[in-house]
Amino acid sequence: MDIREITLQELNPEQFIARQVADIAAAVGGGRAINALSGGVDSSVVTLLGHRALGDRLMTCFIENGLMRKGEPQRVAAVF
């Protein structure tokens, strides 16, 4: 996986998403993957990209740790 800064002028969201989805699909191949979802921005983006790449072959785990705001665990579970 290539990590580099993307300038605002270079940013093409559709192309970026397509590349990440392709990279995830290539890394997993025909197998399954598991990811953890906290409900924050980072893990939410990873979950959405993983779902686009793998569909039902992605197993997402969300654990209510007791430290979230009132109603937040239910909101995260409903969205995902």
C-alpha positions as CSV (number, residue, x, y, z in Angstrom):
1,M,0.0,0.0,0.0
2,D,1.3,3.4,-1.0
3,I,1.2,6.2,1.5
4,R,1.8,9.8,0.3
5,E,0.3,13.2,0.8
6,I,-2.5,14.2,-1.6
7,T,-2.7,17.9,-2.3
8,L,-6.1,19.5,-2.7
9,Q,-5.4,20.1,-6.4
10,E,-4.7,16.3,-6.9
11,L,-7.7,15.2,-4.9
12,N,-10.2,13.2,-6.8
13,P,-12.5,11.4,-4.3
14,E,-14.0,8.9,-6.8
15,Q,-10.6,7.9,-8.0
16,F,-9.2,7.7,-4.4
17,I,-12.1,5.5,-3.3
18,A,-11.8,3.2,-6.3
19,R,-8.1,2.8,-5.7
20,Q,-8.6,1.9,-2.0
21,V,-11.4,-0.5,-2.8
22,A,-9.1,-2.2,-5.4
23,D,-6.2,-2.4,-2.9
24,I,-8.4,-3.9,-0.2
25,A,-9.8,-6.5,-2.6
26,A,-6.3,-7.4,-3.9
27,A,-5.0,-7.7,-0.3
28,V,-7.8,-10.0,0.8
29,G,-8.1,-12.0,-2.4
30,G,-10.9,-14.6,-2.2
31,G,-10.7,-14.7,1.6
32,R,-12.6,-13.0,4.3
33,A,-11.5,-10.0,6.5
34,I,-12.5,-8.7,9.9
35,N,-12.3,-5.1,11.1
36,A,-13.2,-3.2,14.2
37,L,-15.6,-0.3,14.2
38,S,-15.5,2.3,16.9
39,G,-17.9,4.7,15.3
40,G,-15.3,7.4,14.7
41,V,-14.3,8.8,11.3
42,D,-11.3,6.6,10.7
43,S,-12.9,3.2,11.4
44,S,-16.1,4.2,9.7
45,V,-14.3,5.0,6.5
46,V,-12.3,1.8,6.7
47,T,-15.6,-0.1,7.2
48,L,-17.3,1.5,4.2
49,L,-14.3,0.9,1.9
50,G,-14.0,-2.7,3.1
51,H,-17.7,-3.3,2.5
52,R,-17.5,-1.9,-1.0
53,A,-14.4,-4.1,-1.7
54,L,-15.6,-7.3,0.0
55,G,-19.4,-7.2,0.6
56,D,-20.4,-10.1,2.8
57,R,-16.8,-11.3,3.1
58,L,-16.1,-8.4,5.6
59,M,-17.0,-9.1,9.2
60,T,-17.2,-5.9,11.2
61,C,-17.1,-6.0,15.0
62,F,-18.5,-3.1,17.1
63,I,-18.0,-3.4,20.9
64,E,-19.9,-1.0,23.2
65,N,-17.2,-0.2,25.7
66,G,-19.4,1.9,28.1
67,L,-17.5,5.1,27.3
68,M,-19.7,6.4,24.5
69,R,-22.3,9.2,24.6
70,K,-25.9,8.3,25.4
71,G,-27.5,6.7,22.4
72,E,-24.3,6.7,20.4
73,P,-23.9,2.9,20.3
74,Q,-27.4,2.5,19.0
75,R,-26.7,5.1,16.3
76,V,-23.5,3.5,15.2
77,A,-25.2,0.1,15.0
78,A,-28.1,1.5,13.1
79,V,-25.9,3.2,10.5
80,F,-23.7,0.1,9.9
